[in-house]
Amino acid sequence: MKRIMWMVGTFAAMYLLATIVGFATYFLLSVRAMWICVFTLMPIVSAGLIYAYLQRLKVSRDATFREASILVAVWIVLSFSLDAITYIVVIPMTSHRALNWTFFLDQSPWIWLSYAVLSLSAYAGRGAYLMRLDTKAVQSGRRVAR
């Protein structure tokens, strides 16, 4: 249960920040500024959240790849689900329009690249966590197994 709560909690933090930053840069600056933030700021944030997830759950060295991969997959499923509910159903219904069944088809190709970048963030967050494990092992006098 703790694992699921941390998966959903880290997703919620990332999704909320991405939504705020995305809308703010899009409406206040430009589309270009929005995509620059998506590909610079958000990978750093997601890597930090992945690191925090691994650290909080005290994931073993051998399980880090699997856990980080599962976390990213869960984030992507949650993102698609929340986008579908919000932009296909809720917004059209509240504005008295037909359901927007083409929402995902209408998206910029850049949005799909952002999911690939999320995988790189998992690699970075996992790498930072492994370095922390190595540092703790060296400080305690244990040999670091790689």
Backbone hydrogen bonds, N-H to C=O, Kabsch-Sander energy under -0.5 kcal/mol:
donor,donor_aa,acceptor,acceptor_aa,energy
5,M,1,M,-2.5
6,W,2,K,-2.2
7,M,3,R,-2.2
8,V,4,I,-2.6
9,G,5,M,-2.7
10,T,6,W,-2.5
11,F,7,M,-1.9
12,A,8,V,-2.8
13,A,9,G,-2.2
14,M,10,T,-2.3
15,Y,11,F,-3.4
16,L,12,A,-2.5
17,L,13,A,-2.2
18,A,14,M,-2.9
19,T,15,Y,-2.4
20,I,16,L,-2.5
21,V,17,L,-3.0
22,G,18,A,-2.7
23,F,19,T,-2.7
24,A,20,I,-2.6
25,T,21,V,-2.7
26,Y,22,G,-2.2
27,F,23,F,-2.8
28,L,24,A,-2.5
29,L,25,T,-1.6
30,S,25,T,-1.4
34,M,30,S,-1.8
35,W,31,V,-2.2
36,I,32,R,-2.2
37,C,33,A,-2.1
38,V,34,M,-2.3
39,F,35,W,-2.0
40,T,36,I,-0.9
40,T,37,C,-0.5
41,L,37,C,-0.9
42,M,37,C,-2.0
44,I,40,T,-0.9
45,V,41,L,-2.2
46,S,42,M,-3.0
47,A,43,P,-2.1
48,G,44,I,-2.1
49,L,45,V,-2.2
50,I,46,S,-2.4
51,Y,47,A,-2.4
52,A,48,G,-2.4
53,Y,49,L,-2.3
54,L,50,I,-2.5
55,Q,51,Y,-2.7
56,R,52,A,-3.0
57,L,53,Y,-2.0
58,K,54,L,-0.5
58,K,55,Q,-0.8
59,V,54,L,-1.9
63,A,60,S,-0.9
64,T,60,S,-0.7
64,T,61,R,-1.0
67,E,63,A,-2.7
68,A,64,T,-2.7
69,S,65,F,-2.3
70,I,66,R,-2.6
71,L,67,E,-2.6
72,V,68,A,-2.2
73,A,69,S,-2.3
74,V,70,I,-2.7
75,W,71,L,-2.6
76,I,72,V,-2.4
77,V,73,A,-2.4
78,L,74,V,-2.9
79,S,75,W,-2.6
80,F,76,I,-2.7
81,S,77,V,-2.5
82,L,78,L,-2.9
83,D,79,S,-2.6
84,A,80,F,-2.7
85,I,81,S,-2.7
86,T,82,L,-2.6
87,Y,83,D,-2.9
88,I,83,D,-0.6
88,I,84,A,-1.7
89,V,84,A,-1.0
89,V,85,I,-0.7
90,V,85,I,-2.9
91,I,86,T,-2.8
93,M,89,V,-2.2
94,T,90,V,-2.7
95,S,91,I,-1.6
96,H,93,M,-1.2
97,R,92,P,-3.4
100,N,88,I,-1.5
101,W,99,L,-1.4
103,F,100,N,-1.5
106,D,102,T,-2.2
107,Q,104,F,-0.7
111,I,108,S,-1.4
112,W,108,S,-0.6
112,W,109,P,-0.6
113,L,109,P,-1.2
114,S,110,W,-1.6
115,Y,111,I,-0.8
115,Y,112,W,-0.6
116,A,112,W,-1.0
117,V,113,L,-2.3
118,L,114,S,-1.3
119,S,115,Y,-0.9
119,S,116,A,-0.6
120,L,116,A,-1.2
121,S,117,V,-2.0
122,A,118,L,-1.8
123,Y,119,S,-1.8
124,A,120,L,-2.2
125,G,121,S,-3.1
126,R,122,A,-2.6
127,G,123,Y,-2.3
128,A,124,A,-2.4
129,Y,125,G,-1.9
130,L,126,R,-2.7
131,M,127,G,-2.2
132,R,128,A,-1.9
133,L,129,Y,-2.3
134,D,130,L,-2.5
135,T,131,M,-2.5
136,K,132,R,-2.5
137,A,133,L,-2.2
138,V,134,D,-2.5
139,Q,135,T,-2.4
140,S,136,K,-1.5
141,G,138,V,-1.2
142,R,137,A,-2.3
145,A,143,R,-0.6
